[in-house]
Every structure is written in structure tokens, then in C-alpha cells.
């Protein structure tokens, strides 16, 4: 939230007249009237595994199935979980002692309520591991203290956010309560509640001791046969080329010998980029100073819950009879020159930076202002461009996995992420949908861009405690990847979004413009702060869990598309050619749908993993060889395919296809033409009228049916037109050579003027596509959802004998029946559905909404979520229809209607150009 961060930055320079005062240039500091005669000592408030005795390892194994580099929370957890999967010939290498680097000085907090169902699952598992498993299994106490967690809300919006967290928590059995200020005071008598709107209390949260936790994990792993080797620095990664021409890991070099291994897992925290360079692998994280201070004894603080005051960007952790106080500031110190020998070292705390947290801490618990500081802890932590970890196999080197960049959450996420990473290594994929953590979420061009990495990582750090609104956008790292229409659309009032570094249209203003400016670091580091920033002002209009202020602008774009014609710039889509002698065999194996089609055919298909989960959904066009004169007429021999994939997950899709080609050793090539071809989608009842005026090609249903593509001349330019839609209307996608795009765009808008054509953005696409019932990968469709569960069984060529990846799992599930099924819900109440709302069937929790939007044509809020049977039985359409449903939104339940098919155009007449139904029929179906 850009305006709140501006305020926090000003607090950095506010010392006089506040409870905390600092004499600059001295080591004396005051909390109120309590003076510290000298600077507090630097050190953590618990025992560590630090040892001054260094001993060379006696034996270095010559080979291993897996080598893990880094003995912190993630490394130890991954080793432990590998042994649970039967991989006991695994070695963990640590340059110093276990927990060295960042784990040893962690605060160890576990907060399970998150705006992500996946993170709730990961954190729930972590608590289970440290509370119920490790001590019984090993005899080592992992140091779990369950004193609860308390989230502070100073505004209605913040309490609304907490109610959302509490709602998704109910689905996963996380106990929580919304408390009034009085109830909060009863729970935490030392707290100032005068400025509170309310709190969210989760009694099952707590803290972990890093030394005990890592010792327990390593003890269990070595008992199972794995090896832990400390005081053993890694000096190199061995890389080779296999006989298929693929770069693969071959081993690890240390100061005491080499270990041959086909898989290396980089769990080196802040030092992960250093390890990555040894293998020429990019690791997009930056190192920063991150600090907390430990107070002296506070009478009456014992047994109090840990506190997160997000609006003050501060946390208060119970530390015996004292408190640890920390937070996230807008001007953190970058550690640009990372030292490799910083194992158990700390930085001197910069009080001028840290002091901004103290005002919030003293305001929340005033006694802190009269309490001294016992010690300071300022250590290195790694931070990433989106404040999410880096996990999975690097797209740059087969066999090289990442488990790093945990943004100061490596302890609380360690158990769940180590479990998922071990499954990834053994089975090629995690059990949960880990796309938000997958290194493949970033494009390879961006991870090597230093400006993008530093700016975005800074903003992610500074906004860590900001409210997570559904439509927030980064201000950092912008204007790096722009298509040729960017300036034209900006001048037309486009409010842009950013995905994978690309600028893509969000929605359009009817007056004025809102250009994205260079990142100002919120005024930190002597950067001039933007004043009257229109783009930021418009973002603030989106800071709501209600309908945004520009709801009417998105409505106009949607209804113009439904009733007239709209142009969508979708140029950031991933676009690829699959050609070569084995192109057909590769396409048959990779794509679930039947692609043994004549040239000119286009099919919608899924890409499945071995377990039948959907790794991507996209379109594949069978194309004829061209003359190579343009980027849309490639020259090749034999069969060829043109693939168009959602830009948001384009890197993931591309890497998955390449990996499948390599694993099956297909003799074919995947060519990425994303930068060379733009995509303009013209959609709506009047789209044919607009485009027919610009081409001599016949666009009638008979000559150009749905699901086909043709290379045509349009407005004097050669392009590929594909009759497809992602909004549920008659329309065409125009795949245009980059150099022709501006001319074609102007011609389309000129021809469309008589039909009322407008520009429209992705906010409209999201609404229109959800209203039509189309799936969105990573929301209503994930890698651990199957095609059958998602209602996409029609994309699987089960009636043929053609093998494809995931076929066996799909066949088995089809025979056994699904126990989880996607359904559509609408509510009559005029409140937004945003995702994470709980679904109840006959009063029982059966799931939650993955995605929510407002359908402007049917005039209802719509949500999609997966429904499970309470007893674990099969979920059939009859089971779905027989229930009575409610949707819980922020603690309030609303009656809901379930729809097996989309309430909008369920017979797909509109995409065929048939517009015989009027709005009343549409509204009748929705009700």
C-alpha cells in the first residue's frame, strides 16, 4: 500500500516527542525514561549450535543419490523427508554447523492464518511435525511453545482481511476468534486497545527453537541412513552434457573431496546465489539486514500470545519473561557484499533504521517504553521479488533444485516446504500446488535483471505487513517488458498490471492517463518521492474487500464486449512453435487432447503430470509449413504446431514442455516466439463485422468455424487469425508479427469505431471468463487438480489408444470416481466474492472458493470452488445438486445457488455467433 509506506518512511526520521528517543552518533538509547548506559549486547536469546572447534570430515562419500547444500531449516527438513520417501543415500553438506547462516538467529514464529490455502496447509503441517511427531520419533525436543497468536486491526479493512483469514482457516481446522477491544484487553492486559478496531486470535500458533528443531530432523535422518557432514564447504558443482545434449548436474566438489550425484538441492539461504554461480544458475534473491531486539524482563508478560500489529509493521514475540520486537521497515539495509564466513555472525544494529518499529511497539504495549533492551539481533536474511520462496528444479540445469529465499519465514515454512521439496525430487512434482514458490514462475530474462531483482525484492520486503488486496500491483520493476502497443494504450488511459515483468492492460480510464513511473523506493535511500502519482492513486481505489471505485469502468468494458465489440491486447501470452521429426509424437504425449488433426485445426487442451494433475491449459493449432518470410509463417518440414499459453504461467508451461521432450528424448524443437508476435483479441457480437471489413478472407461460420486458424491478409498485413474466445463471445485472436501490430491495431479500431469498439483489459477478461465458466490456471485449475475434477474430461483423448502423460492416472480416477469436484456458485446478495470464502453444504464445510468475480451480464457475484464429500465418498452431479449451499464471506453466511454448468450461455451459442437469447433469458438461468 503505497500511501501507508510513505507514512512509515516519514516515521524513520521522527525521533523527538515519541516514546523512543535516540542520540545519533552515540551508543546510548532510551525507551522513555529507561536509559541504557551502553549499547546492548548482540546475540540471540537462546542456545545455539555454534562451535569454535572445527574438524575436517573423516569420510566424504564418493557418490550419493541426492546432495543437499545447507544445514538450516529447509536443508534439514528436506533430508528428513527424503528418508521418509526411501531415499537414504542422501548427503547434507554444511560449511559450518547446522543452523549456521540465517536459521540460528530466527525468531521462530509460526502464524498459520494466511491469505493462501496452500500456506495454511504448509503451516498446519509444520505445527503437526514439531508438536506431535519429532520428539516422539527422536527423543529430541524441537522447542515448540504453543502460546497463540494475536493479529491487531486498527481499521475496518484490516479486520475484514483477518475475517477472510479466519474463514479459510475454518476449512483447514485452524481455530480462531475475532475479538473486540475489550476481549483483547482481557486476553492481553498489558496491551493498549484504545485505537483498536478488533483482533484475530489463533490459540494454536506458537514458536519453534531452531537448534532443537534442526537437531531432531538430522537425528531422525541419520538414523535412517542419511549423512550429515558439517565443516565442509562446497567449492564447486560438477555439470555435464548428456548424450541428448541436455545440461545436467553430475556432482559436488568440496574442500575434502567430490561426491558424484545426479541431484543437488541448493538450500544455502543468503548464500544460494553463490552456490548457483558455481553451476551458472540464476538464484533471484537479495540479502538484507533483518533485526529484532530483546527487552529486559517485563512483569506480567508471561504466557501472553505473540502479536502481529501489521498496521505498525511490527511483531512482539514472547521470549520467556521478555519480548522480542521486530518488523519490516521501508528502508532496509542491503547486504551487497555477502561474506562466505558469516556463519554465526551478526551485524551491528542500525538504531536509526530500527527505531521506526519502536513507536508502534510502545503504542501497542506501553510498558515497553519503560523497559530496557537486553540484546539485539541483526542478521542476514534472503528476500525475493514477490516475497515467496524459490523451490523446484531450475530451468537452467536439470537435477539442480532450489530450496531457498524464504523471506525470513524459513523456520515456519520449513516443515511443509521440506516435505514438498523431497516429493518434488523423488517424483518430479510436489504433492501440493507449489506454483507460487516454483522458480519457474519467473521468466529467465527477468531473474538476471539486476534492477528488477533489487527493486521488487525491496518492495516485497517493505510491504510484507501490508494488507493483501485482490488487485494490488507492484510499483517496483515496472516498464521493463513492454509490447509495441504499450504507449498507444497508455495514451488511451490504460491502467496497467504487471506479470512476469510484462506490462499488460488492467482496465481503461475514461478520462486522463495513469502512466507507471520509475520506482521511488517509497522515498528511501535519497530517492525523491513521487507526489500526486495518478497510478498510485488509482491503485488505492482497489484497496478494498468491497467492490472497487472503478467497478463501473470494468462493467462498461464487460458489457460492451457482451453486446458490441472490444479489443484486448494479450500480447504477453507465451507463444511457441513445436516442430521437427518427432513433433507429432511429442504433441501426442504432452497434450491431453487429440492433436492428430488436419492443418488449420485449433484445440483447447491440458498438459497433465504423471499423477493426472493439470500443469497447464492452452491452445494448440496444427499449422502448415510456411515460407519463413514472417514470424507467423515459419518454415519447417513435416508436422508443426503453434502453442499459445497464458502469459502468467508461460515460463512454467515452456519448461514443462521442454522437460517432457528431454525425458522422452523426442527429436523436435520448441521455439519461443513470444517477443516476436503480438496478440490482439477482438471479441463480441460485432467482431465479425469489424474484421470482415479489413480482409478479403471469408469469416463466415462455414468458411471460418470455431476452433480453426488461418493465415490471412488483414489491413494489408500477414497474420494468423484463430477463431477462439476466452470471454464466451464470437471473436478472433489476431497473432500478428510485431512490426505489423501497430498498423493492424489502428485499422481495427478505425473499422470498429462505427460499431462502438473499445479497449478492454484483463480485469474485464477475468470477469467475463469466470461468468462464462472458463478455467483459470492456478486459481480454479491447479497442478494438483485433475482434468476430471475440474470438469475438463473432454480434453483427455481417452477414446483413443494414443498414450499421453497422465493417462494412467486419469483412467484410474475415471473408473473410481472423483472425490473432489469443481462447481459454480452464485449469490443474490450484492457483495463481492474474492476467493477463500468457505462453502457449506447442508451446514457442513465441504470446500472453499478458489476464485470469485462479478458477472455483469447476469448481475450476480460468481465463485468457483471444489466440493468434497464430508465422508470422503465420491462426488457426483447428483450429490452436488441435492445439497443446500451457503457461502461464508468474512464470517457472514449467504445463501448460494450451485450450477453444474455456467449460468451464462451454457449451450455455447454465442461463441458460434448465435445471439438469439436476450438478457432476460440469461438472468432467468442465473436465478
ZAMARGU-4260 file (C-alpha; in steps of 0.2 Angstrom, whole numbers, plus 5000, padded with zeros to 4 digits):
<rodrens>
0) 5000/5000/5000 | 5010/5014/4993 | 5002/5028/5004 | 5004/5019/5020 | 5023/5015/5016
5) 5026/5034/5013 | 5020/5037/5031 | 5031/5023/5038 | 5046/5031/5029 | 5042/5048/5037
10) 5042/5039/5054 | 5060/5034/5051 | 5066/5052/5053 | 5054/5056/5068 | 5063/5054/5085
15) 5059/5069/5096 | 5042/5069/5106 | 5040/5050/5104 | 5042/5036/5117 | 5058/5031/5109
20) 5072/5043/5108 | 5089/5041/5100 | 5105/5051/5102 | 5113/5050/5085 | 5131/5045/5084
25) 5131/5038/5101 | 5128/5021/5109 | 5116/5027/5122 | 5097/5025/5119 | 5081/5027/5129
30) 5065/5018/5130 | 5055/5033/5138 | 5064/5036/5154 | 5074/5020/5155 | 5091/5023/5149
35) 5104/5010/5143 | 5122/5016/5148 | 5130/5007/5134 | 5124/4998/5118 | 5115/4981/5121
40) 5125/4965/5118 | 5122/4957/5101 | 5116/4939/5102 | 5101/4928/5101 | 5091/4924/5117
45) 5093/4905/5116 | 5105/4891/5115 | 5113/4889/5098 | 5124/4875/5089 | 5139/4886/5087
50) 5155/4878/5089 | 5173/4886/5089 | 5180/4868/5086 | 5182/4865/5068 | 5186/4847/5062
55) 5188/4841/5045 | 5176/4827/5040 | 5184/4810/5041 | 5175/4802/5026 | 5167/4810/5011
60) 5156/4798/5002 | 5161/4795/4983 | 5143/4795/4977 | 5125/4799/4983 | 5108/4799/4976
65) 5105/4817/4982 | 5116/4830/4989 | 5109/4845/4999 | 5119/4860/5002 | 5115/4870/5018
70) 5111/4864/5035 | 5097/4876/5040 | 5079/4873/5042 | 5075/4869/5024 | 5090/4858/5021
75) 5087/4848/5037 | 5069/4846/5033 | 5072/4841/5015 | 5084/4827/5021 | 5072/4821/5034
80) 5058/4820/5021 | 5069/4812/5008 | 5072/4797/5020 | 5053/4796/5023 | 5052/4793/5005
85) 5065/4779/5005 | 5080/4790/4999 | 5093/4786/5012 | 5108/4788/5001 | 5107/4806/5003
90) 5120/4818/5010 | 5119/4835/5018 | 5134/4847/5017 | 5136/4862/5029 | 5151/4873/5028
95) 5150/4876/5047 | 5137/4869/5060 | 5119/4865/5057 | 5108/4881/5058 | 5123/4892/5053
100) 5119/4907/5042 | 5101/4913/5045 | 5092/4899/5054 | 5101/4900/5070 | 5095/4918/5073
105) 5077/4916/5068 | 5063/4922/5079 | 5055/4905/5075 | 5037/4912/5075 | 5023/4901/5067
110) 5007/4910/5061 | 4995/4899/5052 | 4982/4910/5045 | 4987/4917/5028 | 4978/4923/5013
115) 4983/4907/5004 | 4976/4890/5007 | 4992/4882/5002 | 5002/4891/5015 | 4989/4887/5028
120) 4992/4868/5024 | 5010/4870/5024 | 5010/4879/5041 | 4997/4867/5048 | 5009/4853/5044
125) 5024/4862/5052 | 5014/4863/5068 | 5010/4844/5067 | 5028/4840/5064 | 5035/4849/5079
130) 5021/4847/5091 | 5016/4828/5088 | 5030/4819/5078 | 5048/4824/5081 | 5050/4822/5099
135) 5042/4806/5100 | 5052/4799/5085 | 5069/4806/5090 | 5068/4810/5109 | 5075/4827/5104
140) 5064/4842/5110 | 5061/4853/5095 | 5056/4868/5106 | 5038/4870/5101 | 5029/4883/5113
145) 5010/4885/5109 | 5006/4902/5116 | 4995/4908/5102 | 4995/4922/5090 | 4986/4938/5090
150) 4983/4949/5075 | 4980/4968/5078 | 4967/4978/5067 | 4967/4996/5068 | 4955/4999/5054
155) 4939/4990/5047 | 4948/4985/5031 | 4962/4976/5042 | 4948/4967/5052 | 4940/4962/5036
160) 4956/4955/5030 | 4958/4945/5046 | 4940/4939/5044 | 4945/4932/5027 | 4959/4923/5035
165) 4948/4916/5049 | 4936/4910/5036 | 4949/4900/5026 | 4956/4894/5042 | 4940/4885/5047
170) 4941/4875/5031 | 4958/4868/5037 | 4953/4866/5055 | 4963/4882/5062 | 4954/4888/5077
175) 4952/4907/5078 | 4941/4920/5085 | 4938/4938/5081 | 4939/4948/5097 | 4933/4965/5102
180) 4945/4978/5110 | 4938/4973/5127 | 4940/4955/5124 | 4958/4958/5118 | 4962/4968/5134
185) 4955/4953/5144 | 4967/4941/5135 | 4982/4953/5135 | 4981/4965/5150 | 4997/4975/5145
190) 4990/4979/5128 | 4984/4997/5123 | 4967/4994/5115 | 4961/5012/5113 | 4965/5013/5095
195) 4959/4995/5090 | 4945/4990/5079 | 4947/4972/5084 | 4959/4957/5084 | 4960/4940/5077
200) 4966/4927/5090 | 4973/4910/5085 | 4977/4900/5101 | 4986/4886/5091 | 5000/4896/5085
205) 5017/4897/5093 | 5036/4897/5091 | 5050/4884/5087 | 5068/4883/5094 | 5079/4882/5078
210) 5093/4872/5086 | 5081/4859/5094 | 5071/4858/5078 | 5086/4855/5066 | 5094/4843/5078
215) 5078/4832/5079 | 5077/4832/5060 | 5095/4827/5057 | 5095/4814/5071 | 5080/4806/5063
220) 5088/4807/5045 | 5105/4800/5050 | 5096/4786/5060 | 5088/4781/5043 | 5105/4781/5034
225) 5107/4798/5028 | 5123/4808/5031 | 5126/4825/5038 | 5143/4832/5036 | 5147/4848/5044
230) 5163/4860/5042 | 5163/4855/5024 | 5162/4870/5012 | 5156/4867/4994 | 5169/4873/4981
235) 5160/4868/4965 | 5146/4860/4956 | 5150/4847/4943 | 5140/4849/4927 | 5140/4839/4911
240) 5130/4837/4894 | 5121/4820/4892 | 5121/4811/4875 | 5104/4820/4871 | 5113/4837/4873
245) 5105/4842/4890 | 5115/4850/4904 | 5114/4840/4920 | 5121/4840/4937 | 5135/4827/4939
250) 5141/4830/4957 | 5148/4842/4970 | 5165/4847/4975 | 5171/4851/4992 | 5187/4855/5001
255) 5189/4837/5006 | 5184/4828/4990 | 5170/4826/4977 | 5153/4817/4978 | 5145/4811/4962
260) 5127/4814/4962 | 5113/4817/4949 | 5103/4829/4960 | 5109/4844/4970 | 5097/4854/4981
265) 5103/4872/4985 | 5097/4876/5002 | 5110/4889/5006 | 5099/4904/5011 | 5108/4920/5008
270) 5122/4911/5000 | 5112/4902/4987 | 5117/4914/4973 | 5135/4910/4977 | 5131/4891/4975
275) 5121/4895/4960 | 5135/4903/4951 | 5146/4888/4953 | 5133/4880/4941 | 5129/4895/4931
280) 5111/4895/4938 | 5102/4911/4942 | 5095/4912/4960 | 5084/4928/4961 | 5086/4934/4979
285) 5094/4948/4988 | 5102/4948/5005 | 5096/4961/5018 | 5099/4965/5036 | 5084/4960/5047
290) 5083/4963/5065 | 5074/4961/5081 | 5078/4967/5099 | 5075/4958/5115 | 5069/4968/5130
295) 5073/4965/5148 | 5061/4957/5160 | 5043/4963/5159 | 5032/4959/5174 | 5015/4951/5168
300) 5020/4947/5150 | 5022/4928/5154 | 5011/4916/5144 | 5005/4931/5133 | 5002/4927/5114
305) 5013/4933/5101 | 5007/4949/5092 | 5007/4955/5074 | 5002/4973/5073 | 5003/4974/5054
310) 4997/4992/5053 | 5013/4997/5063 | 5023/4984/5054 | 5029/4977/5070 | 5028/4960/5079
315) 5030/4956/5098 | 5036/4938/5102 | 5035/4931/5119 | 5053/4927/5125 | 5051/4919/5142
320) 5048/4934/5153 | 5053/4947/5140 | 5048/4952/5122 | 5057/4951/5106 | 5052/4966/5095
325) 5054/4966/5076 | 5047/4971/5060 | 5049/4977/5042 | 5054/4994/5038 | 5054/5003/5021
330) 5072/5007/5021 | 5081/4990/5025 | 5100/4988/5023 | 5105/4978/5008 | 5120/4967/5010
335) 5128/4968/4993 | 5145/4960/4998 | 5139/4944/5005 | 5153/4936/5016 | 5155/4917/5015
340) 5162/4915/5033 | 5147/4924/5041 | 5141/4908/5049 | 5136/4913/5067 | 5139/4931/5065
345) 5128/4946/5067 | 5128/4964/5061 | 5128/4979/5072 | 5110/4986/5073 | 5107/5002/5065
350) 5096/5011/5078 | 5091/5025/5066 | 5083/5012/5055 | 5076/5000/5068 | 5069/5014/5079
355) 5053/5016/5067 | 5047/4999/5074 | 5048/5005/5092 | 5035/5018/5091 | 5022/5005/5085
360) 5028/4993/5099 | 5027/5006/5113 | 5010/5011/5107 | 5004/4993/5107 | 5012/4988/5124
365) 5016/5004/5133 | 5027/4996/5146 | 5040/4993/5133 | 5043/5012/5134 | 5049/5009/5152
370) 5059/4993/5148 | 5077/4992/5144 | 5085/4982/5129 | 5094/4966/5134 | 5101/4961/5117
375) 5100/4965/5098 | 5099/4953/5084 | 5103/4959/5067 | 5107/4945/5054 | 5106/4942/5036
380) 5090/4936/5028 | 5086/4932/5009 | 5072/4941/5001 | 5064/4938/4984 | 5054/4948/4971
385) 5037/4943/4977 | 5041/4938/4995 | 5039/4920/4991 | 5052/4906/4992 | 5062/4899/4977
390) 5059/4880/4975 | 5059/4866/4962 | 5071/4861/4948 | 5080/4876/4939 | 5075/4878/4921
395) 5093/4881/4918 | 5101/4865/4924 | 5092/4848/4926 | 5095/4840/4943 | 5098/4857/4951
400) 5085/4861/4964 | 5082/4876/4974 | 5075/4877/4992 | 5080/4895/4997 | 5074/4913/4998
405) 5062/4911/5012 | 5060/4929/5016 | 5063/4927/5035 | 5049/4913/5035 | 5061/4898/5033
410) 5058/4891/5050 | 5039/4892/5050 | 5038/4885/5032 | 5052/4873/5034 | 5042/4858/5038
415) 5030/4859/5024 | 5042/4865/5011 | 5055/4852/5015 | 5041/4839/5013 | 5035/4846/4997
420) 5053/4848/4990 | 5058/4830/4994 | 5042/4824/4985 | 5047/4835/4970 | 5065/4827/4970
425) 5058/4810/4971 | 5043/4811/4960 | 5046/4825/4949 | 5032/4836/4956 | 5026/4841/4974
430) 5010/4835/4981 | 5003/4852/4984 | 5001/4866/4971 | 5018/4875/4974 | 5017/4886/4959
435) 5018/4902/4969 | 5035/4895/4976 | 5041/4887/4960 | 5057/4895/4952 | 5048/4893/4935
440) 5036/4907/4940 | 5049/4919/4934 | 5055/4921/4916 | 5073/4918/4914 | 5075/4935/4906
445) 5070/4943/4922 | 5079/4933/4935 | 5096/4940/4928 | 5089/4958/4928 | 5098/4967/4942
450) 5087/4982/4943 | 5071/4971/4943 | 5078/4960/4956 | 5083/4974/4968 | 5068/4985/4966
455) 5055/4971/4968 | 5063/4962/4982 | 5064/4979/4991 | 5046/4982/4989 | 5041/4965/4994
460) 5051/4967/5010 | 5043/4984/5014 | 5025/4978/5010 | 5027/4962/5020 | 5014/4968/5033
465) 5003/4977/5021 | 4985/4971/5018 | 4984/4959/5004 | 4971/4965/4992 | 4965/4955/4977
470) 4970/4968/4964 | 4986/4976/4971 | 5000/4978/4959 | 5019/4981/4961 | 5026/4998/4959
475) 5044/4991/4958 | 5052/4984/4942 | 5040/4991/4930 | 5041/4996/4912 | 5054/4983/4908
480) 5044/4971/4896 | 5033/4981/4885 | 5025/4977/4869 | 5023/4988/4854 | 5006/4994/4859
485) 5011/5000/4876 | 5012/5019/4873 | 4996/5019/4862 | 4986/5011/4876 | 4994/5021/4890
490) 4989/5037/4880 | 4971/5029/4879 | 4970/5028/4898 | 4976/5011/4901 | 4980/5007/4920
495) 4992/4993/4918 | 4996/4977/4928 | 5012/4968/4928 | 5015/4950/4926 | 5032/4941/4923
500) 5039/4958/4920 | 5027/4962/4906 | 5015/4977/4907 | 4998/4971/4902 | 4982/4981/4902
505) 4971/4980/4918 | 4957/4992/4914 | 4955/5009/4905 | 4951/5026/4912 | 4938/5036/4903
510) 4947/5052/4906 | 4966/5056/4909 | 4980/5044/4909 | 4990/5035/4923 | 5007/5031/4917
515) 5018/5020/4928 | 5034/5029/4934 | 5051/5023/4939 | 5051/5015/4956 | 5055/5028/4970
520) 5059/5016/4984 | 5045/5025/4994 | 5057/5039/4997 | 5071/5029/5004 | 5089/5029/5000
525) 5088/5048/4995 | 5076/5044/4980 | 5064/5058/4978 | 5046/5053/4982 | 5033/5054/4969
530) 5019/5067/4973 | 5002/5066/4965 | 5005/5049/4957 | 4990/5045/4947 | 4994/5027/4945
535) 4996/5025/4964 | 4980/5034/4967 | 4971/5023/4956 | 4979/5008/4965 | 4972/5014/4981
540) 4955/5014/4974 | 4957/4995/4973 | 4962/4994/4991 | 4946/4986/4997 | 4937/4970/5000
545) 4922/4978/4993 | 4918/4982/4975 | 4932/4995/4969 | 4928/5013/4965 | 4931/5009/4947
550) 4919/4995/4946 | 4908/5004/4933 | 4923/5006/4922 | 4926/4987/4922 | 4907/4985/4920
555) 4907/4995/4904 | 4921/4985/4896 | 4912/4969/4900 | 4895/4974/4894 | 4902/4982/4878
560) 4911/4966/4874 | 4895/4956/4878 | 4884/4967/4867 | 4896/4975/4855 | 4914/4973/4852
565) 4930/4975/4862 | 4949/4974/4858 | 4960/4965/4871 | 4979/4966/4870 | 4985/4949/4876
570) 5002/4951/4868 | 5011/4945/4884 | 5005/4927/4880 | 5018/4914/4878 | 5019/4908/4860
575) 5029/4893/4854 | 5032/4883/4838 | 5034/4864/4840 | 5042/4857/4825 | 5054/4843/4820
580) 5054/4824/4815 | 5045/4819/4832 | 5034/4834/4833 | 5018/4824/4832 | 5024/4811/4844
585) 5029/4824/4856 | 5012/4833/4854 | 5003/4817/4857 | 5012/4813/4873 | 5012/4831/4880
590) 4995/4837/4876 | 4980/4828/4884 | 4968/4832/4870 | 4969/4824/4852 | 4980/4834/4841
595) 4981/4822/4827 | 4970/4835/4817 | 4971/4842/4800 | 4981/4858/4797 | 4971/4873/4802
600) 4963/4865/4817 | 4965/4873/4835 | 4961/4863/4851 | 4960/4868/4869 | 4970/4856/4879
605) 4978/4852/4896 | 4995/4847/4900 | 4995/4834/4914 | 5008/4827/4925 | 5011/4809/4930
610) 4998/4810/4944 | 4985/4817/4932 | 4986/4835/4938 | 4984/4849/4926 | 5001/4858/4924
615) 4994/4870/4911 | 4979/4873/4899 | 4982/4881/4882 | 4978/4880/4864 | 4987/4871/4851
620) 4985/4874/4832 | 4991/4862/4819 | 4999/4873/4806 | 5006/4871/4788 | 5024/4874/4784
625) 5027/4892/4778 | 5039/4901/4768 | 5048/4909/4783 | 5045/4926/4777 | 5036/4932/4794
630) 5036/4926/4811 | 5018/4919/4808 | 5023/4908/4793 | 5038/4898/4800 | 5047/4886/4788
635) 5049/4868/4793 | 5047/4850/4787 | 5033/4838/4792 | 5020/4842/4806 | 5021/4858/4816
640) 5011/4866/4830 | 5008/4883/4836 | 5005/4884/4855 | 4998/4899/4864 | 4999/4899/4883
645) 4993/4911/4897 | 5007/4924/4900 | 5005/4922/4918 | 5012/4905/4918 | 5021/4905/4902
650) 5039/4901/4909 | 5031/4886/4919 | 5022/4879/4903 | 5038/4881/4892 | 5049/4872/4905
655) 5037/4858/4907 | 5036/4855/4888 | 5055/4856/4886 | 5057/4844/4901 | 5044/4831/4894
660) 5054/4832/4877 | 5070/4829/4886 | 5064/4815/4897 | 5056/4806/4882 | 5070/4810/4870
665) 5059/4817/4856 | 5068/4823/4841 | 5060/4840/4840 | 5062/4859/4844 | 5052/4871/4855
670) 5054/4888/4848 | 5049/4903/4859 | 5042/4917/4848 | 5034/4927/4862 | 5044/4943/4859
675) 5041/4942/4840 | 5022/4940/4839 | 5009/4951/4847 | 4991/4945/4851 | 4976/4956/4848
680) 4959/4948/4853 | 4944/4955/4845 | 4928/4949/4854 | 4909/4952/4854 | 4894/4951/4843
685) 4900/4964/4831 | 4918/4957/4830 | 4915/4949/4813 | 4908/4965/4806 | 4924/4974/4811
690) 4936/4961/4805 | 4927/4957/4789 | 4929/4975/4783 | 4948/4973/4784 | 4951/4956/4775
695) 4945/4948/4759 | 4945/4931/4768 | 4928/4924/4772 | 4925/4925/4791 | 4908/4916/4790
700) 4904/4901/4801 | 4905/4890/4786 | 4922/4896/4780 | 4930/4900/4797 | 4922/4889/4810
705) 4926/4890/4829 | 4942/4881/4833 | 4951/4884/4817 | 4965/4895/4812 | 4971/4903/4795
710) 4985/4914/4789 | 4976/4929/4782 | 4979/4946/4775 | 4971/4959/4786 | 4973/4978/4784
715) 4987/4974/4772 | 4997/4963/4784 | 5000/4945/4785 | 4994/4937/4802 | 4987/4921/4809
720) 4969/4923/4814 | 4962/4910/4826 | 4944/4909/4830 | 4944/4907/4849 | 4937/4916/4864
725) 4941/4917/4882 | 4926/4928/4886 | 4912/4917/4879 | 4908/4928/4863 | 4910/4927/4844
730) 4928/4933/4841 | 4945/4930/4834 | 4963/4931/4841 | 4975/4940/4829 | 4993/4934/4831
735) 5002/4947/4822 | 5021/4950/4818 | 5027/4963/4830 | 5032/4975/4816 | 5014/4975/4809
740) 5005/4976/4826 | 5003/4995/4827 | 4996/4996/4809 | 4984/4982/4812 | 4978/4989/4829
745) 4974/5006/4821 | 4965/4998/4807 | 4954/4988/4819 | 4950/5002/4830 | 4946/5013/4815
750) 4935/5000/4807 | 4927/4996/4824 | 4923/5015/4828 | 4906/5013/4819 | 4902/4998/4830
755) 4907/5007/4846 | 4923/4997/4849 | 4933/5000/4865 | 4949/4994/4873 | 4947/4982/4887
760) 4959/4974/4900 | 4962/4959/4910 | 4950/4964/4924 | 4936/4963/4911 | 4944/4946/4905
765) 4943/4939/4922 | 4925/4944/4925 | 4919/4938/4908 | 4928/4922/4908 | 4923/4917/4925
770) 4905/4922/4920 | 4906/4910/4906 | 4914/4896/4916 | 4931/4896/4909 | 4945/4889/4920
775) 4960/4900/4926 | 4976/4890/4929 | 4982/4892/4947 | 4966/4898/4953 | 4951/4886/4948
780) 4964/4875/4940 | 4980/4869/4948 | 4993/4856/4946 | 4985/4845/4960 | 4968/4846/4952
785) 4964/4833/4939 | 4955/4836/4922 | 4941/4826/4928 | 4939/4835/4945 | 4939/4852/4935
790) 4926/4846/4923 | 4939/4845/4909 | 4937/4827/4905 | 4933/4832/4887 | 4951/4837/4885
795) 4958/4820/4888 | 4958/4808/4872 | 4953/4793/4882 | 4943/4786/4867 | 4959/4784/4858
800) 4973/4772/4860 | 4986/4786/4860 | 4997/4787/4876 | 4999/4803/4884 | 5007/4809/4900
805) 4995/4807/4915 | 4983/4795/4905 | 4985/4780/4918 | 4981/4791/4932 | 4966/4799/4923
810) 4959/4782/4918 | 4961/4776/4936 | 4951/4791/4943 | 4938/4789/4929 | 4935/4771/4935
815) 4935/4775/4953 | 4926/4792/4953 | 4931/4809/4959 | 4931/4814/4977 | 4933/4832/4973
820) 4923/4842/4960 | 4923/4860/4954 | 4906/4869/4954 | 4900/4886/4951 | 4890/4896/4964
825) 4881/4912/4963 | 4873/4923/4977 | 4859/4935/4976 | 4866/4947/4989 | 4876/4962/4981
830) 4893/4958/4989 | 4909/4953/4981 | 4916/4936/4981 | 4935/4936/4980 | 4941/4919/4983
835) 4944/4910/5000 | 4926/4910/5005 | 4920/4894/5014 | 4907/4883/5005 | 4894/4874/5016
840) 4883/4860/5010 | 4868/4857/5022 | 4878/4866/5035 | 4894/4856/5033 | 4910/4863/5027
845) 4914/4855/5010 | 4927/4867/5002 | 4931/4885/4998 | 4930/4896/4983 | 4946/4897/4973
850) 4940/4911/4963 | 4927/4925/4963 | 4921/4938/4951 | 4906/4949/4947 | 4896/4944/4932
855) 4889/4960/4925 | 4878/4951/4912 | 4870/4940/4925 | 4871/4954/4938 | 4877/4942/4951
860) 4893/4938/4961 | 4900/4921/4955 | 4913/4909/4963 | 4921/4893/4958 | 4926/4880/4971
865) 4930/4862/4973 | 4917/4852/4984 | 4922/4837/4994 | 4910/4824/5002 | 4911/4826/5021
870) 4913/4807/5022 | 4926/4806/5009 | 4914/4797/4996 | 4913/4800/4978 | 4906/4817/4972
875) 4893/4816/4958 | 4882/4829/4950 | 4868/4822/4959 | 4877/4824/4976 | 4880/4842/4971
880) 4863/4846/4965 | 4854/4838/4981 | 4863/4850/4993 | 4858/4867/5000 | 4873/4879/5000
885) 4879/4894/5009 | 4895/4904/5006 | 4904/4911/5021 | 4912/4928/5017 | 4921/4936/5031
890) 4912/4927/5044 | 4895/4930/5037 | 4885/4917/5028 | 4875/4920/5012 | 4863/4908/5003
895) 4870/4902/4987 | 4864/4893/4971 | 4875/4879/4964 | 4877/4877/4945 | 4884/4862/4936
900) 4886/4872/4921 | 4889/4890/4919 | 4873/4901/4921 | 4879/4911/4906 | 4876/4904/4889
905) 4878/4885/4894 | 4874/4879/4877 | 4889/4889/4869 | 4878/4898/4856 | 4887/4914/4857
910) 4904/4908/4853 | 4896/4901/4837 | 4889/4918/4833 | 4871/4914/4838 | 4863/4928/4848
915) 4845/4923/4849 | 4844/4924/4868 | 4840/4940/4876 | 4846/4946/4893 | 4830/4941/4902
920) 4834/4923/4897 | 4852/4924/4904 | 4845/4932/4920 | 4832/4918/4922 | 4846/4904/4920
925) 4856/4913/4933 | 4842/4913/4946
</rodrens>
